[in-house]
Amino acid sequence: MGDVIECFNISDKGHSLSNVIFIRIEPSDLKVTINDIISSLNNLSWIETFDEEYIKNSFEIRANATAERLSSQLKHFQQDKVTTEIGETVVSELSRLAIVNELDYLDIPLAELFKQQIAGNPGFDFFSETLSQFIVFGEAKYVSNSNGYGKSLAQIERFIREKRDVSDLNDIDKFVSITSLNNHTQNHKAFACAFSATSIETETIINHILKNKNFNKIKYHKEIILIAVNV
């Protein structure tokens, strides 16, 4: 679907922050990637992990409607040209999967699949839970022919100020551990900044991000995951 070509803690590259992880993803052929994402979105086996039938039924209704809408959008993309909406779905899903597969963090489906609204998701785009049981709140931004980290960081900083992470807990509490929820009440949480990237060197991206004002407002949290997707 998308090859992870880099995954490291930036402190291993000489930077002082030990709580920042950088991941870079190189999608395979765009059409193949889109088809793989469609398959991933339509795999609703996660619903069966819940015991109560009413929960299964509720999630099934929400997830089916959203998966159908996203799949339709993805199927009609212009070959080798990614629109903003499709781009953000691609960045979100590839980043979510990278966190799960590379860091062995909790596999929680894309937020749009289980949140109440069918479209216009007003909160974070994806979630996970670290091995240390901190909830990861992920935001994805796609900017055509540009690096989207500025917009993603700005959105994360704004969402923190507006306490969107708190309001999202009502949607994700059935997926994460009680310990992670209790940690969140102590302001112990993590954030993932996912963004489209150009061919710019990784070290240059990191240096620019470290100077970004919004990054410097959020860097004190338990963990920050930076995910560059080459689209």
C-alpha positions in Angstrom: 0.0 0.0 0.0 2.7 2.4 1.1 6.3 1.6 1.9 7.7 3.1 5.1 11.1 4.3 4.1 12.1 6.0 7.3 11.0 5.6 10.9 13.2 7.0 13.8 13.2 9.0 16.9 14.7 12.4 16.0 16.9 12.3 19.0 18.8 9.5 17.2 19.7 12.1 14.5 21.1 14.6 17.0 18.0 16.6 17.9 17.3 17.3 21.6 13.7 16.2 21.7 13.4 12.5 22.7 9.6 12.4 22.4 9.3 13.0 18.7 9.1 10.2 16.1 9.5 10.8 12.4 8.0 8.5 9.8 8.2 8.9 6.0 6.0 6.9 3.6 6.5 6.4 -0.1 3.2 5.1 -1.6 3.4 2.5 -4.2 1.7 3.1 -7.6 -1.1 5.6 -6.8 -3.9 3.5 -8.4 -2.7 0.4 -6.4 -2.6 2.5 -3.2 -6.1 3.9 -3.8 -7.4 0.3 -4.3 -5.7 -0.9 -1.2 -7.1 1.9 0.8 -10.6 1.1 -0.5 -10.2 -2.5 0.7 -8.9 -1.3 4.1 -11.9 1.1 4.5 -14.4 -1.7 3.6 -12.9 -4.2 6.0 -15.3 -3.8 8.9 -14.2 -6.9 10.8 -13.3 -4.6 13.7 -17.0 -4.3 14.5 -17.1 -8.0 15.6 -14.6 -7.2 18.4 -17.4 -5.7 20.4 -19.6 -8.0 22.5 -22.9 -6.0 22.7 -25.1 -6.3 19.7 -26.4 -2.7 20.0 -22.8 -1.4 19.7 -22.2 -3.6 16.6 -25.4 -2.4 15.0 -24.6 1.2 15.6 -21.1 1.0 14.3 -22.2 -1.0 11.3 -24.7 1.6 10.2 -22.2 4.5 10.6 -19.3 2.6 9.0 -21.1 1.3 6.0 -22.4 4.7 5.0 -19.0 6.3 5.3 -17.1 3.5 3.7 -19.4 3.6 0.7 -19.0 7.4 0.4 -15.2 7.4 0.7 -14.9 4.4 -1.7 -17.0 6.2 -4.3 -14.8 9.3 -4.0 -11.6 7.3 -4.2 -12.8 5.2 -7.2 -13.5 8.4 -9.2 -10.1 10.1 -8.7 -8.2 11.3 -11.7 -5.3 9.0 -12.4 -2.0 10.4 -11.0 -3.8 13.5 -9.7 -4.9 13.7 -6.1 -7.6 16.2 -5.0 -7.5 17.7 -1.5 -10.3 15.5 -0.1 -8.9 12.3 -1.6 -5.4 13.3 -0.6 -6.4 13.7 3.1 -8.0 10.3 3.1 -4.9 8.8 1.6 -2.6 10.6 4.1 -4.9 9.7 7.0 -5.1 6.0 6.2 -1.5 5.5 5.3 -0.4 7.3 8.4 -2.7 5.4 10.6 -1.5 2.1 9.2 2.2 3.2 9.6 1.6 3.9 13.3 0.0 0.5 13.8 2.5 -1.5 11.7 5.8 0.3 12.5 5.2 1.3 16.2 2.9 -1.6 17.1 0.3 0.9 18.4 -3.4 0.2 18.8 -5.3 -0.4 15.5 -8.3 1.9 15.6 -10.2 2.4 12.3 -10.3 5.7 10.6 -12.3 8.2 12.6 -14.9 8.9 9.9 -15.9 5.2 9.9 -17.3 5.3 13.5 -18.0 8.9 14.3 -21.6 10.0 14.3 -21.6 12.3 11.3 -21.3 10.8 7.8 -19.3 13.8 6.4 -17.5 16.9 7.6 -15.6 15.3 10.5 -15.0 18.3 12.9 -12.5 16.5 15.1 -9.3 14.6 14.7 -8.9 12.3 11.7 -7.4 9.2 13.2 -6.5 7.7 16.6 -4.3 5.1 18.2 -2.9 4.3 21.6 0.8 4.0 22.4 2.5 1.1 24.1 2.7 3.3 27.2 -1.1 3.8 27.0 -1.4 7.3 25.9 -4.1 8.2 23.3 -2.8 9.4 20.0 -4.8 12.1 18.3 -4.0 12.3 14.6 -4.6 15.1 12.1 -3.9 14.8 8.4 -3.4 17.6 5.8 -2.9 17.4 2.0 -1.6 20.4 0.1 -1.0 19.9 -3.6 2.7 20.2 -4.6 3.6 21.3 -1.2 4.5 20.2 2.4 1.4 20.1 4.5 2.9 20.0 8.0 2.2 23.7 8.6 -1.6 23.2 8.2 -1.6 20.0 10.1 0.3 21.5 13.1 -1.9 24.6 13.1 -5.0 22.4 13.2 -3.7 20.3 16.0 -2.8 23.4 18.0 -6.2 24.9 17.4 -8.0 21.6 18.3 -6.0 21.4 21.6 -7.1 25.0 22.5 -10.7 24.1 21.6 -10.5 20.9 23.6 -11.5 18.8 20.6 -9.4 15.9 22.0 -11.7 16.0 25.0 -14.9 16.0 22.9 -13.5 13.1 20.8 -13.2 10.9 23.9 -16.9 10.1 23.7 -16.3 8.6 20.3 -13.2 6.6 21.0 -13.7 5.4 24.6 -14.9 2.0 23.4 -11.6 1.5 21.5 -8.9 2.6 24.0 -7.9 1.4 27.4 -9.2 2.8 30.7 -5.6 3.6 31.6 -5.2 5.7 28.5 -8.5 7.6 29.3 -7.3 8.2 32.9 -3.9 9.4 31.5 -5.7 11.8 29.3 -7.5 13.4 32.3 -4.0 14.1 33.6 -3.1 15.8 30.3 -0.9 12.9 29.3 -1.5 12.4 25.6 0.1 12.1 22.2 -0.4 13.7 18.8 0.3 12.6 15.2 0.9 15.3 12.6 0.4 13.6 9.2 1.0 15.6 6.0 1.7 15.5 2.3 5.3 15.9 1.4 7.3 16.8 -1.7 10.7 15.5 -2.5 12.4 17.7 0.0 15.0 16.0 2.2 13.8 14.6 5.5 16.4 16.6 7.6 15.2 19.8 6.0 11.6 19.0 6.8 12.5 18.2 10.4 14.5 21.4 10.8 11.6 23.5 9.4 9.1 21.8 11.7 11.3 22.4 14.8 11.1 26.1 14.0 7.3 26.1 13.5 5.5 28.1 16.1 2.6 25.6 16.5 5.0 22.7 16.8 6.7 24.5 19.7 3.4 25.0 21.4 2.6 21.3 21.4 6.0 19.6 21.7 5.7 19.2 25.5 3.1 16.5 25.1 4.0 12.8 25.9 4.7 12.0 22.2 4.6 13.8 18.9 4.6 11.6 15.7 5.5 13.4 12.4 4.4 11.5 9.4 5.4 12.6 5.9 3.6 11.0 3.0 5.1 11.5 -0.4 2.0 12.4 -2.4 
